[in-house]
Amino acid sequence: MKVIQSICLVVALLILPAFNTSTVRNLKVEDINSIQVVTGPQHSGELGNEEITHVINWLHLAKKTKVTGGFDKRPTVLKIKLNDGRLLVVTKAVRWIHTNNPDGSGFSQSIPIQDEILINFDSQRIQLKSPELFNWLTEITYVKLH
């Protein structure tokens, strides 16, 4: 496991030099106070150490992309609380489609941007390509958390 973490850290330092938030780029498991998964107003749960390690590794392997997406109205959200009290909010990136109905009313629909996530941190929005984390967020939406 230590070898995988070391490889992920090296890859993260090579892939993410353009990240303008050094805390995210250098994030380590020991920096995490907790990660809460929120799948709705009535559903949330804390992640265990193994899941936290996976999330951090996926963030290290993610590639920065242009911010083109937004947040969904009712997304599955990871709230990553750091030991220093700051909060990272991670969710799937979505594209909003707005249409007008024949009766003149409007309709909006969110469509996930395949394999892309958004992170809000320190008043910044960063969009990343992370198939592993995107798929995990999709799967966890349908799993009842303990």
C-alpha positions, 0 to 999 in steps of 0.5 A: 500500500505504501508503494501505491501511495508513493507512486500516486504522490509522484504522479500527482506532482507530475500531472497537477503542476498547474493546480493553483491550490497547493493544498489539493495537490499535496493532500495526504490522508493524514491531512483529512479530519473526515470525509462525509458523503451526502446523497440527500437531505436524509442520507449521509455517512462518514468514510473509513480509512480505506475509502479515504485513501482511495478518494485521495489517490483518485484526486492525485491521479485526476487531470485538470480540465477547463471549468465548463460544468456546474453543480447539480441541484441535488448531487452526491457530495463529498465534504472533505474536512481538513485538520485545519478546519477548511472544507473541500466539496467534491461532486460530479460536474454537470452541464445544464440544458435549458429549454422552453416548453410550448406553453412558454414555461421553462425546463432545465435539466442537468447532464453529468459530464462523463468522468469529470468532477468539480471541487470547490475549495477556498472560493475556487472551482476546479474541474478535474477528469477522474473516471474512478472518482466519477464512477464511485460517486455514481455508485455511492448514490445508489448504495445505502450508507451506514 
